[in-house]
Amino acid sequence: MASFVDEAQVHVKAGDGGAGAVSFRREAHVARGGPDGGDGGTGGDVILEATTRAVSLLAFRDYPHRRAANGTHGSGARRHGHSGAPLIVAVPEGTVVRDRDGSVLADLAGPGDRLIAASGGRGGRGNARFLSNRLRAPGFAEQGEVGEERWLDLELKLLADVALVGFPNAGKSSLISRISAARPKVADYPFTTLEPHLGVVRLGGRGEAGEEFVVADIPGLVEGASEGRGLGHRFLRHVERARVLLVLVDLGEDAGRAPSEQITVLLDELGRHRAELLERPRLVIGSRADRVVEDLRPDRESYHGDLVISSATGEGLGELVARLAHLVADARATVPVRVGEAIVHHPVAEGVRVVREGAAYVVEGREAVRAVALSDLTNTDALVLVQARLRRLGVFRALARAGAREGDSVRIGELMFDYEPDQ
């Protein structure tokens, strides 16, 4: 049986660019045909897109690799290669994408939000593109650029209107099964729920138009969860996006601790995880009223909560749903509505960086490495163009600022050379 997965890794590989062509016109009545080599096609991007069709990261557990199509090579007669098709990878709404160093690249919170996770390699330019007054017969073309490739961490934070918060076996699963169509596993022992469940609560009878909201059954907290005890942060993060918190206090005789102590510990764990959670609208209700401690019978509110319910008998469920609907409506009204199209997260443009590795200076930055990687370094004319491009990118200024002196070794991608300061 498929299970809920809220953490996964994905390996994305964008398509490689196609190579440019070296070609010259060869026609019966054209004595000296000029260069006519076409450009290579660009490789396809790998794009992560949030969608309502996915509810879990299960698809990445056994098959983590995603690769886009390559661009094709250019050819003679200025025929350009075809670009590789981008690969759209569906992820659930609420997916946070992190680099392997833990930095957040994108929060794909809404449907249609996208992240260009790996950019396709640029196609190489054919020799026709290098024709100039100085260079009448360029005998070189650019190679295709290799597409980006990397591992990313995916973390799902459920998007729900209401999050059920309580200790294990407090009756959360029973409650969500009574007020929605969700059917989580229910049993009378701790940690029955090992994964979150979503349920849609609809107001109004069958066939009637009415409001609806989503409730998330979050696995039970334990004391110290904010510090990683029990299931810890794995489930606390699913509370972060909920508009309303529904705190369940177990009133049963076998609860193990007093209702007031349960409230104190639960709110403390929420606050330790994220202090702003304590400012979130919430209801505190006593659950399992059918098993209520006898000395609480005369005064149901003595546990300092908002309501007493029983999922077994249905007591208080109607009032609970009505109160939640009111809180959700108010919370939705305070959230600004997105105007316009979905958010597309583009890779951050890189500048030129110079780092010292032993006795050599290493130039980093995609544009600088691209200038070297695409070019035919065995061709003198191509090397002149590479040098001019690196100068425009500010590579030589960056080397001077880094302290490079004449004769020092410099590496850019696969190119090694001795530094000569600009005159």
C-alpha positions in Angstrom: 0.0 0.0 0.0 1.3 3.5 -0.9 2.2 5.6 2.1 2.5 9.3 2.7 6.1 10.7 2.1 6.9 14.3 3.2 10.7 14.2 2.7 12.6 13.2 -0.4 15.6 13.9 -2.5 15.5 14.5 -6.3 18.4 14.4 -8.8 17.8 16.9 -11.6 19.8 16.8 -14.9 19.0 19.5 -17.5 19.5 18.7 -21.1 22.9 19.4 -22.8 23.1 22.0 -25.6 23.8 20.8 -29.1 27.1 21.7 -30.8 27.4 24.4 -33.5 28.4 23.3 -36.9 31.5 24.2 -39.0 30.4 24.4 -42.6 31.0 26.4 -45.7 28.8 26.9 -48.7 29.6 24.5 -51.5 27.7 25.5 -54.7 28.6 25.0 -58.4 28.6 28.7 -59.2 29.9 30.1 -55.9 33.7 30.1 -56.0 34.2 31.1 -52.4 31.2 30.2 -50.3 31.1 31.7 -46.9 30.6 30.0 -43.5 27.0 28.6 -43.1 27.3 26.4 -40.0 24.1 26.5 -37.9 23.7 26.8 -34.1 23.0 23.9 -31.8 19.7 23.7 -29.9 19.4 24.6 -26.2 19.0 21.7 -23.7 15.7 21.4 -21.8 15.2 22.8 -18.3 14.0 20.7 -15.4 11.1 22.5 -13.8 9.4 21.7 -10.5 5.8 22.7 -10.5 3.3 22.7 -7.6 0.0 21.0 -8.4 -3.1 19.8 -6.7 -2.7 16.5 -8.5 0.1 15.4 -6.1 -0.4 15.1 -2.4 2.8 13.3 -1.4 6.5 13.0 -2.4 6.1 9.3 -2.8 7.0 9.4 -6.5 10.6 10.4 -5.6 11.2 7.7 -3.0 12.1 4.9 -5.4 12.7 7.0 -8.6 14.6 10.1 -7.6 16.2 10.9 -11.0 14.6 13.4 -13.5 16.3 14.3 -16.8 15.3 16.7 -19.5 16.0 16.3 -23.3 19.2 17.4 -25.0 19.4 19.9 -27.8 20.4 18.6 -31.2 23.4 19.7 -33.2 23.5 22.4 -35.8 24.3 21.6 -39.4 25.2 23.3 -42.7 23.1 25.7 -44.7 22.5 27.6 -41.4 20.2 24.8 -40.1 19.9 25.2 -36.4 19.4 22.3 -34.0 16.2 21.7 -32.1 16.0 22.7 -28.5 15.3 20.0 -26.0 11.8 19.9 -24.4 11.7 21.1 -20.8 10.7 18.5 -18.2 7.9 19.5 -15.9 8.0 17.6 -12.6 4.9 17.7 -10.5 5.3 18.2 -6.7 2.6 18.8 -4.1 1.5 22.3 -3.1 3.5 23.4 0.0 6.8 21.8 -1.2 9.9 23.6 0.0 13.0 23.0 -2.2 16.4 23.2 -0.6 19.9 23.0 -1.9 22.1 20.3 -0.3 23.6 23.0 2.0 20.2 23.6 3.5 19.5 26.9 1.8 15.9 27.4 0.6 15.7 27.8 -3.2 11.9 28.1 -3.4 8.7 27.7 -1.5 6.2 26.3 -4.0 3.1 27.2 -1.9 0.4 27.6 -4.6 -0.8 25.8 -7.6 1.3 26.6 -10.7 4.3 27.9 -8.7 7.5 26.8 -10.4 11.2 26.5 -9.8 13.7 26.1 -12.7 15.6 23.5 -10.8 18.3 22.9 -13.5 18.9 25.1 -16.5 19.5 23.5 -19.9 22.9 23.9 -21.5 23.2 26.6 -24.1 23.6 25.5 -27.7 26.9 26.2 -29.3 27.1 28.8 -32.1 27.9 27.7 -35.6 30.9 29.2 -37.5 28.5 31.5 -39.5 28.0 33.5 -36.3 31.8 34.4 -36.1 32.0 35.9 -39.5 33.5 39.4 -39.3 35.7 41.8 -41.4 38.7 40.5 -39.5 37.7 36.8 -39.7 36.3 36.0 -43.1 36.5 32.2 -42.9 36.1 31.1 -39.2 37.1 27.5 -39.0 35.6 26.8 -35.6 32.3 26.6 -33.8 31.2 26.3 -30.2 30.5 23.1 -28.4 27.2 22.6 -26.6 27.1 23.5 -22.9 26.5 20.7 -20.4 23.2 21.1 -18.6 23.1 21.7 -14.9 23.0 18.7 -12.7 22.4 18.5 -8.9 20.7 16.9 -6.0 17.9 18.8 -4.2 16.1 18.2 -0.9 12.3 18.3 -1.0 10.2 19.0 2.1 6.4 19.0 2.2 4.5 21.3 4.5 0.8 20.5 4.4 -1.6 23.2 3.3 -4.6 22.9 5.5 -7.2 25.3 7.0 -7.2 23.5 10.4 -4.5 21.4 12.0 -5.4 18.9 14.8 -2.8 19.1 17.6 -2.8 16.7 20.5 -1.0 13.9 22.3 -0.9 10.4 20.9 -4.3 8.6 21.3 -6.1 11.9 22.1 -8.8 11.1 19.5 -7.6 13.1 16.5 -8.1 10.3 14.0 -11.5 9.5 15.3 -12.5 13.1 15.1 -11.4 13.6 11.5 -13.2 10.4 10.4 -16.4 11.8 11.9 -16.4 15.3 10.5 -14.9 14.5 7.0 -14.6 11.7 4.5 -11.1 10.8 5.6 -10.7 7.3 7.0 -7.4 7.2 8.9 -6.5 4.1 10.9 -8.0 4.3 14.4 -7.0 2.2 17.4 -6.7 2.6 21.1 -2.9 2.8 21.5 -0.3 5.6 21.1 1.1 6.5 17.7 -1.7 4.9 15.6 -1.2 7.9 13.2 2.3 7.7 11.8 1.6 10.0 8.8 -0.7 13.1 8.3 -4.1 12.7 6.9 -6.2 15.4 5.2 -10.0 15.6 5.4 -12.5 18.0 3.7 -15.3 19.2 5.9 -18.3 20.4 4.0 -21.1 22.5 5.5 -24.6 21.9 4.3 -26.4 18.8 3.4 -25.7 16.5 0.5 -26.2 18.2 -2.8 -26.3 21.7 -1.2 -23.9 24.4 -2.0 -21.9 25.5 1.0 -18.5 26.3 2.5 -15.8 23.7 2.9 -12.4 23.6 4.6 -9.5 21.2 4.9 -8.5 19.6 8.2 -5.1 17.9 8.8 -4.7 15.1 11.3 -1.2 15.7 12.5 0.4 12.7 14.3 0.5 13.1 18.1 3.1 15.3 19.8 5.1 14.2 22.7 6.9 16.4 25.3 10.2 17.5 23.8 9.0 17.2 20.2 10.3 20.7 19.3 13.7 19.4 20.2 13.4 16.3 18.1 11.9 13.8 20.5 9.4 11.3 19.2 8.5 12.2 15.6 9.7 15.8 16.3 10.1 18.3 13.6 8.9 15.8 10.9 5.3 16.5 12.0 5.5 19.9 13.7 6.3 21.5 10.4 2.9 20.4 9.0 1.3 22.8 11.6 3.1 25.8 10.2 0.8 26.6 7.3 -2.5 25.9 9.0 -4.8 28.9 9.4 -6.4 27.6 12.6 -5.2 25.3 15.3 -7.5 22.8 17.0 -5.9 21.6 20.2 -7.4 18.3 21.6 -7.2 17.6 25.3 -7.9 14.1 26.3 -10.4 14.0 29.1 -10.4 10.2 29.4 -9.5 8.6 32.7 -6.5 6.8 31.0 -5.1 10.1 29.6 -2.1 9.9 31.9 -2.0 13.6 32.8 -4.3 16.3 33.8 -6.1 18.4 31.1 -4.5 21.6 32.2 -1.0 20.0 32.0 -1.8 18.7 28.5 -2.7 22.2 27.4 0.5 23.7 28.9 2.8 21.1 27.3 1.1 21.3 23.8 1.2 25.1 23.6 4.8 25.1 24.9 5.9 22.7 22.2 4.2 24.8 19.5 5.8 28.0 20.8 9.3 26.4 21.0 8.9 25.2 17.4 7.7 28.6 16.1 6.7 31.4 18.4 4.1 32.8 15.9 2.1 29.7 16.2 0.8 30.9 19.5 -0.7 33.9 17.8 -2.6 31.7 15.4 -6.4 31.4 15.9 -7.2 28.3 17.9 -9.8 26.3 19.7 -9.0 24.1 22.7 -11.5 21.3 23.1 -11.9 18.3 25.4 -12.1 15.1 23.5 -13.4 11.6 24.4 -16.3 13.0 26.5 -17.7 9.5 26.6 -14.7 8.6 28.8 -14.6 11.8 30.8 -13.3 11.7 34.4 -16.3 11.7 36.7 -15.3 14.7 38.8 -15.4 16.8 35.6 -19.0 15.9 34.9 -20.6 18.7 37.0 -18.6 21.4 35.2 -17.5 20.5 31.7 -15.5 23.7 31.3 -13.3 23.2 34.3 -10.5 22.2 32.1 -10.3 25.7 30.7 -11.2 24.8 27.1 -13.7 26.0 24.6 -15.9 22.9 24.1 -16.3 19.2 25.0 -16.9 16.6 22.3 -17.1 12.9 21.8 -16.4 11.4 18.4 -17.9 8.1 19.6 -21.4 9.6 20.4 -21.3 12.7 18.2 -21.6 15.1 21.2 -20.6 18.6 20.4 -19.4 17.9 16.8 -22.0 20.2 15.2 -21.0 23.1 17.3 -17.3 22.3 16.8 -17.7 22.4 13.0 -19.6 25.7 13.1 -16.9 27.3 15.3 -14.1 26.1 13.0 -15.9 27.3 9.9 -16.2 30.8 11.5 -12.5 30.9 12.5 -11.4 29.6 9.0 -13.6 32.2 7.3 -12.1 35.0 9.4 -8.5 33.7 8.8 -9.0 33.4 5.1 -10.3 37.0 5.0 -7.1 38.3 6.5 -4.8 36.5 4.0 -4.1 38.6 0.9 -5.4 37.0 -2.3 -2.8 36.4 -4.9 -3.2 38.6 -7.9 -1.9 37.6 -11.3 0.0 34.5 -12.4 1.7 31.8 -10.4 5.2 32.5 -9.1 8.2 31.3 -11.2 11.5 31.1 -9.3 14.5 31.6 -11.6 18.0 30.7 -10.7 20.0 33.5 -9.1 22.3 35.1 -11.7 26.0 34.4 -10.8 28.7 36.9 -11.0 32.4 36.2 -11.3 34.3 34.9 -8.2 37.9 34.2 -7.7 39.1 31.7 -5.0 42.5 30.5 -4.1 43.2 26.8 -4.3 46.8 26.1 -3.4 49.1 28.1 -5.7 46.4 28.6 -8.3 43.6 31.1 -8.7 40.3 29.5 -9.7 37.7 31.6 -11.5 34.1 30.6 -10.7 30.8 31.7 -12.2 28.7 30.1 -14.9 29.2 32.8 -17.5 33.0 32.6 -17.2 33.1 28.8 -17.2 30.6 28.8 -20.1 32.9 31.1 -22.2 35.7 28.5 -21.9 33.6 25.3 -22.1 31.9 26.2 -25.3 35.0 27.3 -27.2 37.4 25.3 -29.3 40.6 26.0 -27.3 42.8 24.4 -30.0 41.9 27.2 -32.5 43.9 30.4 -32.2 41.0 32.6 -33.5 38.6 31.0 -30.9 41.1 31.7 -28.1 41.2 35.4 -29.1 37.4 35.6 -28.8 37.5 33.7 -25.4 39.9 36.3 -24.1 37.8 39.2 -25.2 34.7 37.6 -23.6 36.4 37.0 -20.3 37.6 40.6 -20.3 34.0 41.8 -20.9 32.9 39.7 -17.9 35.4 41.4 -15.7 37.5 38.2 -15.1 40.8 40.0 -15.3 39.7 42.8 -13.0 38.6 40.2 -10.5 41.9 38.4 -10.7 43.8 41.6 -10.1 41.5 42.4 -7.0 42.2 38.9 -5.7 46.0 39.6 -5.8 47.0 37.6 -8.8 50.4 38.6 -10.2 52.1 38.0 -13.6 53.0 34.4 -14.0 50.5 33.0 -11.4 48.4 30.0 -12.5 44.8 30.6 -13.3 42.1 27.9 -13.9 38.7 28.5 -15.5 36.9 25.2 -16.1 39.3 23.0 -18.1 41.5 25.9 -19.1 44.8 26.5 -17.3 46.9 29.5 -18.2 49.5 31.9 -16.7 48.1 35.3 -15.6 49.2 38.4 -17.5 47.7 41.6 -16.2 46.0 43.9 -18.6 48.0 46.8 -19.8 
